Amino acid sequence: MLPLEWLEKNHEAVVRNLADLVAIQSISTDGEHGPEIERTATAVCLQMRQAGLQNVEVLKVGGSLPYSYGEWLEAPGKPTVFLYAHHDVQPINYREQWLSDPWQLTRRDGRLFARGSADDKGAIAAQLAAISAYLKTEGTLPVNVKMLVEGEEEVGSKNLMQFFERHHEKLHSDVIVVCDTENIEVGQPCITYSLRGIVTANVEVRSAEVPVHSGMGGGSLPDAAIALNVILGRLFWDNGPLPIPGYYDTVRPLTEKERAAFKRLPGDLDTWRKDNQVLPGSRLTMETGLSPYEQTWRRPAVTVIAQEASSIKSASNQVLPSAKALVSCRIVPDQQPAEVFQQLKAFLTANPPWGVKVNVTEVAGPVNWWMTDPNGPAFEAAMGGLRMGFDRDPIAIGCGGTIGFVGPLAELFGGAPALLLGIEDPASNAHAPNESLHEGDWKKLMVSLVHLFEGLGKVPGGKVK
């Protein structure tokens, strides 16, 4: 039996493997699901052993959540491929909008629904399926493989670089493969060559020491919630650039080649609205003349991701003394995180309404943008693998999201090329209700990985850079 035949014959077994993983509520964001995350790491290790990987173990560094690791290193002279995925997931928000149990893999309309199906347990199952396809049929792989599945990606991978540095020799590889990005439409294979970075600020407004009965003080005392919203309202950009002074001074402009390539991409504004379920009457906010791709891949953004003043459930008639918000900035080449934070801080703290006290602090560590040249032997192998898997020419795209370890890890591995292959699509709803994976494209990704391994194994001298 050939590897591709194995994939076809054993697809339902691969689906069951995914079902076993998504059934575990490995939520990392609330600090309350440590046992579940441990269970998921163990389950991943079990599936690694079943696929034929060796030296499988659960690893930690410091107080980190668990990583699952396995390897197969019996292809001397061939490149070593580092496969990355993560087994932690986001919480279940808007539970009433889910059409099926979020922890039970459900087939519907050609898709597989569950929390983590697309982000990123589907990648674990796909990578292991491609490995199994070779080891269960030929008993060997055309490349060496090291596979790491992280347990804290959804909380910013806060220990990942420390983990990489401690286990540098163990993990060192020639090429990095990550299946945690998007295809811009179903059936269109994509390889991502740029990622935005992220800087997050906590904005806190204080106007008094204590709340005061609004009947006694309303109208005479400064309302911290209103003051905060006046400050946040300064970020309104209509359909122009963000009004933060200096914010665009270092933004790298698109080349004419990039601009022309973006214009050839499929999709239109109506599709963009539909995919993102924008309400009728709500206007899209791109800068005039830009497409959604240009805006989200290569222009910076500011988003208020949380706001807090008082609980609506336990609200009282009071003039509130404090309010706070989290402001998230997506940054692009060649913005610098520290400079962006200072620009945002200066903008939000200047001339506060009613003279309230405004304090802006940085949340956690910033993550820098990443961009690479999608050319060379590794990218040729990836493009060839995707072309054979999807029977369609792949395209190189940007991504508005952030995967913070890609740039530092590529550098740590001596400039190893990083291949970011799409597993999600616009309907995947990662982080949202009814998260799902397109089953047809998922199967095609597995086929593509089989061809990618073969292509990398054929690179003369194993020189994939």
C-alpha positions in Angstrom: 0.0 0.0 0.0 1.3 3.5 -0.8 1.1 6.4 1.7 -1.7 8.2 -0.2 -3.7 5.0 -0.3 -3.2 4.6 3.5 -4.6 8.1 4.0 -7.7 7.3 2.0 -8.3 3.9 3.7 -7.7 5.2 7.2 -9.4 8.6 7.1 -12.1 7.6 9.6 -9.4 6.6 12.0 -7.8 10.0 11.7 -11.2 11.6 12.3 -11.6 9.5 15.5 -8.1 10.7 16.6 -9.3 14.3 16.2 -12.5 13.5 18.0 -10.5 12.1 20.9 -8.5 15.3 21.2 -11.3 17.8 20.9 -13.3 15.9 23.6 -10.8 17.1 26.2 -11.5 20.7 27.4 -7.9 21.9 27.3 -8.7 25.6 27.8 -5.6 27.5 28.8 -6.9 31.0 29.2 -8.7 30.8 32.5 -6.2 28.9 34.7 -8.9 26.4 35.7 -8.3 23.5 33.3 -4.8 22.3 34.2 -5.9 18.6 34.5 -7.5 18.7 31.1 -4.4 20.2 29.5 -2.3 17.5 31.1 -4.7 14.9 29.7 -4.5 16.4 26.2 -0.7 16.3 26.3 -0.8 12.7 27.3 -3.4 11.9 24.6 -1.2 13.6 22.0 1.8 11.5 23.1 -0.3 8.4 22.8 -1.2 9.3 19.2 2.5 10.1 18.5 3.5 6.6 19.5 0.7 5.1 17.5 1.9 7.0 14.4 5.4 5.6 14.9 7.3 8.5 16.4 10.1 7.6 18.9 11.4 9.1 22.2 7.9 10.5 22.9 7.5 12.4 26.1 5.7 15.2 27.9 8.1 18.1 28.6 7.9 21.3 30.7 10.1 24.2 31.4 9.7 26.1 34.7 6.0 26.5 35.5 4.9 26.0 31.9 1.9 24.0 30.7 2.9 20.7 29.1 4.5 20.2 25.7 4.2 16.9 23.8 7.3 15.8 21.9 8.2 13.0 19.5 10.8 12.4 16.8 11.8 10.0 14.0 15.5 10.5 13.0 16.4 7.5 10.9 16.9 9.3 7.5 20.6 10.1 7.5 21.7 12.9 5.1 18.1 14.1 4.8 16.7 17.4 6.2 15.1 17.5 9.6 11.6 18.9 9.6 10.3 20.6 12.8 6.5 20.2 13.0 4.7 22.6 15.3 1.1 22.6 16.6 -0.7 23.4 19.9 -3.2 21.4 21.9 -4.6 24.1 24.1 -7.8 25.9 23.0 -10.0 29.0 23.7 -13.0 28.9 26.1 -16.5 28.4 24.9 -18.0 31.9 24.4 -21.6 32.6 23.4 -22.6 29.1 24.3 -26.2 29.6 23.1 -25.0 30.2 19.5 -23.3 26.7 19.2 -25.4 24.4 17.1 -23.8 21.2 18.5 -21.8 20.2 21.6 -18.5 22.1 21.3 -16.6 19.2 22.8 -18.0 16.5 20.5 -16.7 16.4 16.9 -19.8 16.8 14.7 -20.0 16.3 10.9 -22.3 18.9 9.3 -22.4 20.3 5.7 -19.0 19.0 4.8 -17.3 20.4 8.0 -16.1 19.1 11.3 -17.4 21.2 14.2 -15.8 21.4 17.7 -13.7 23.8 19.7 -10.1 23.2 18.6 -11.1 21.4 15.4 -9.4 24.1 13.3 -7.3 25.8 16.0 -5.2 23.7 16.3 -6.0 20.1 17.0 -6.8 19.5 13.4 -3.2 20.2 12.6 -2.0 17.6 15.2 -4.1 15.0 13.6 -3.1 16.0 10.0 0.6 16.0 10.8 0.4 12.6 12.5 -1.6 11.2 9.7 1.1 12.2 7.1 3.7 10.6 9.3 1.6 7.4 9.8 1.0 7.2 6.0 4.7 6.6 5.5 5.6 4.6 8.6 2.7 2.3 8.3 3.3 1.5 4.6 7.0 2.0 3.8 8.4 1.8 7.4 10.4 4.9 6.8 10.1 8.6 6.2 11.8 10.6 3.4 12.9 13.2 6.0 13.8 13.3 9.7 10.9 14.6 11.9 10.8 16.4 15.2 7.3 17.2 16.4 6.4 19.6 19.2 2.8 20.3 20.4 2.5 23.2 22.7 0.1 23.6 25.6 0.0 27.4 26.1 -0.3 29.0 22.6 -3.6 30.6 23.5 -2.0 32.4 26.4 0.8 33.9 24.3 3.3 31.1 24.4 4.8 32.8 27.4 7.4 30.0 28.1 8.0 28.8 24.5 11.2 30.7 23.8 12.7 29.6 27.1 11.7 26.1 26.2 13.4 26.4 22.8 16.6 27.8 24.3 16.8 25.0 27.0 16.1 22.3 24.4 17.9 23.9 21.5 20.0 20.9 20.6 17.2 18.5 20.9 14.9 20.6 18.7 17.3 22.0 16.2 16.0 21.4 12.6 16.5 22.5 9.0 13.0 23.6 8.2 9.9 24.6 10.3 6.4 23.6 9.3 3.4 25.2 11.1 -0.2 24.4 10.2 -2.0 27.2 12.1 -2.8 29.7 9.4 -5.6 30.3 6.9 -6.5 29.6 3.3 -8.3 32.6 2.0 -11.1 30.4 0.6 -12.1 26.8 0.6 -10.1 24.8 -2.0 -7.4 27.5 -2.3 -4.1 26.4 -0.7 -2.1 29.2 0.8 1.3 29.6 2.3 1.8 32.5 4.7 4.9 34.7 4.4 4.1 37.6 6.8 2.5 38.0 10.2 1.5 41.0 12.1 2.9 41.5 15.6 1.0 42.6 18.7 1.3 45.2 21.5 -1.3 45.3 24.2 -1.9 48.1 26.6 -4.0 48.4 29.8 -5.7 51.8 30.0 -7.0 52.7 33.4 -8.9 55.9 34.3 -9.4 57.1 37.9 -11.5 60.0 38.9 -12.1 59.5 42.6 -11.3 57.2 45.5 -14.8 55.8 46.0 -18.1 55.5 44.0 -20.8 58.1 44.9 -24.6 57.8 44.7 -25.5 59.2 41.3 -28.5 61.1 42.8 -26.1 63.0 45.1 -23.1 63.4 42.7 -24.4 62.7 39.2 -23.7 65.7 37.0 -21.2 67.3 39.3 -18.6 64.5 39.6 -16.4 63.2 36.8 -17.6 59.9 35.5 -14.7 57.5 35.0 -16.5 55.3 32.5 -17.5 58.3 30.3 -14.0 59.7 30.6 -12.5 56.3 29.4 -14.9 56.2 26.5 -14.0 59.7 25.5 -10.4 58.7 25.5 -11.0 55.5 23.5 -13.1 57.5 21.1 -10.0 59.3 20.0 -9.0 56.0 18.2 -11.9 56.3 15.8 -10.4 56.4 12.3 -13.5 56.5 10.0 -12.0 55.2 6.7 -8.5 56.8 7.0 -5.3 56.1 8.9 -5.4 55.8 12.7 -5.0 59.3 14.2 -2.0 58.4 16.5 0.9 60.7 15.7 3.9 59.0 14.2 2.1 55.6 14.0 2.8 55.1 10.3 6.2 56.7 10.1 8.1 53.4 9.8 5.4 51.3 8.1 6.9 49.5 5.2 5.0 50.3 2.0 3.8 47.5 -0.3 5.9 46.9 -3.3 4.2 47.2 -6.7 4.7 43.4 -7.1 2.8 42.8 -3.8 0.1 45.2 -4.6 -0.5 43.6 -8.0 -0.5 40.1 -6.4 -3.1 41.2 -3.8 -5.4 42.5 -6.5 -5.4 39.1 -8.2 -6.6 37.3 -5.1 -10.1 35.9 -5.1 -12.9 37.5 -3.0 -14.9 40.7 -2.9 -16.3 43.0 -0.2 -19.7 41.3 -0.1 -18.0 38.0 0.5 -15.8 39.6 3.2 -18.9 40.9 4.9 -20.7 37.6 4.7 -17.7 35.6 6.0 -17.4 37.9 9.0 -21.1 38.2 9.6 -21.1 42.0 9.5 -24.6 43.4 10.2 -26.4 45.3 7.4 -25.8 49.0 7.7 -22.4 48.5 9.4 -19.7 50.0 7.2 -16.4 48.3 6.6 -13.5 50.4 7.9 -10.6 49.9 5.5 -8.6 52.9 4.5 -9.9 54.3 1.3 -8.6 52.5 -1.7 -7.3 49.4 0.2 -8.7 45.9 0.0 -9.3 43.8 3.2 -6.2 41.8 2.4 -4.0 44.9 2.2 -5.6 46.3 5.4 -5.4 43.3 7.5 -2.0 41.9 6.3 0.1 45.0 5.9 -1.5 47.9 7.8 -1.4 48.4 11.6 -4.6 48.2 13.6 -6.0 49.1 17.0 -8.8 47.1 18.7 -10.4 47.5 22.1 -10.6 43.9 23.2 -12.0 44.4 26.7 -13.7 47.2 28.7 -14.7 47.2 32.3 -16.2 49.7 34.7 -18.9 47.9 36.7 -20.9 44.7 36.5 -24.2 45.1 34.7 -25.6 42.3 36.8 -24.8 44.0 40.1 -25.0 47.6 38.8 -25.9 50.4 41.2 -26.8 54.0 40.7 -23.3 55.3 41.2 -20.9 57.7 39.6 -18.0 55.3 39.0 -14.5 56.2 40.2 -12.6 54.0 37.8 -12.8 52.2 34.5 -10.3 50.3 32.4 -9.8 48.8 29.0 -7.4 46.6 27.0 -6.2 48.1 23.7 -4.6 45.7 21.3 -2.3 47.0 18.5 -1.4 44.8 15.5 1.9 46.0 14.1 3.5 45.5 10.7 6.9 45.8 9.1 8.9 47.9 10.1 7.2 49.1 13.3 9.0 48.6 16.6 6.9 47.3 19.5 8.4 49.6 22.1 8.0 52.7 19.9 4.3 51.8 19.1 3.5 51.4 22.8 5.0 54.8 23.6 3.1 56.4 20.7 -0.2 54.9 22.0 0.5 55.9 25.6 1.3 59.5 24.7 -1.9 59.7 22.6 -4.2 58.2 25.2 -2.8 60.1 28.2 -2.8 63.6 26.6 -5.3 66.1 27.9 -7.6 63.8 29.8 -11.3 64.8 30.1 -12.1 66.6 33.4 -8.4 66.1 34.3 -8.9 62.5 35.4 -5.9 60.3 36.0 -5.0 58.1 33.1 -2.5 55.3 33.5 -1.4 53.2 30.5 0.7 50.1 31.1 2.0 47.4 28.8 0.4 44.0 29.2 2.7 40.9 29.0 5.4 41.0 26.4 5.0 42.4 22.9 5.4 40.2 19.9 7.2 41.4 16.8 6.0 41.1 13.2 7.5 38.5 10.9 8.1 38.5 7.2 10.1 36.2 4.9 10.9 35.7 1.3 8.7 32.8 0.0 11.4 31.5 -2.3 14.1 28.8 -2.1 14.1 25.0 -2.0 11.9 24.6 1.0 9.2 26.9 -0.3 9.4 25.2 -3.7 8.8 21.9 -2.0 5.9 23.4 -0.1 4.3 24.9 -3.2 4.7 21.6 -5.0 3.2 19.6 -2.2 0.2 22.0 -1.9 -0.3 21.9 -5.7 -0.4 18.1 -5.7 -2.6 18.0 -2.6 -5.2 20.5 -3.7 -4.8 20.2 -7.5 -4.7 23.9 -7.6 -1.8 26.4 -7.7 -1.0 27.7 -4.2 -0.6 31.4 -3.4 1.6 33.2 -1.0 -0.4 35.4 1.4 0.0 37.6 4.5 -1.8 37.1 7.8 -3.3 39.7 10.1 -2.7 37.4 13.1 0.4 36.8 15.2 2.5 33.6 15.8 5.2 35.0 17.9 7.7 32.2 18.0 8.2 31.9 14.2 10.8 34.6 13.7 12.8 33.9 16.8 12.8 30.1 16.2 13.9 30.5 12.6 16.7 32.6 13.8 17.6 30.1 16.6 17.7 27.4 14.0 20.3 29.4 12.0 17.9 31.0 9.5 15.7 27.9 8.9 12.9 28.5 6.5 9.4 28.6 8.1 6.5 27.1 6.1 3.1 28.3 7.4 0.4 26.2 5.7 -3.3 27.0 5.9 -5.7 24.8 7.8 -8.5 27.3 8.5 -10.7 29.1 6.0 -13.0 32.1 6.4 -15.9 30.0 7.7 -13.7 28.2 10.4 -14.7 30.6 13.2 -11.6 30.0 15.3 -12.1 31.4 18.8 -15.8 31.8 18.1 -19.0 29.8 18.2 -19.3 26.8 15.8 -15.6 26.5 15.2 -15.1 24.1 12.3 -12.7 22.5 9.9 -13.5 21.9 6.2 -13.1 18.2 6.0 -12.2 18.1 2.3 -9.5 20.7 2.7 -8.2 18.9 5.8 -7.8 15.7 3.7 -6.0 17.7 1.0 -3.7 19.2 3.7 -2.7 15.6 4.8 -2.0 14.7 1.1 0.1 17.9 0.8 2.1 17.1 3.8 2.9 13.6 2.4 4.1 15.3 -0.8 6.0 18.0 1.2 8.0 15.4 3.0 8.8 13.7 -0.3 9.8 17.0 -1.8 12.0 18.0 1.1 13.7 14.6 1.0 14.6 15.1 -2.6 16.4 18.5 -2.1 20.0 17.9 -3.2 22.3 17.6 -0.3 19.4 18.3 2.1 20.1 22.1 1.6 16.6 23.5 2.1 17.6 27.1 2.8 
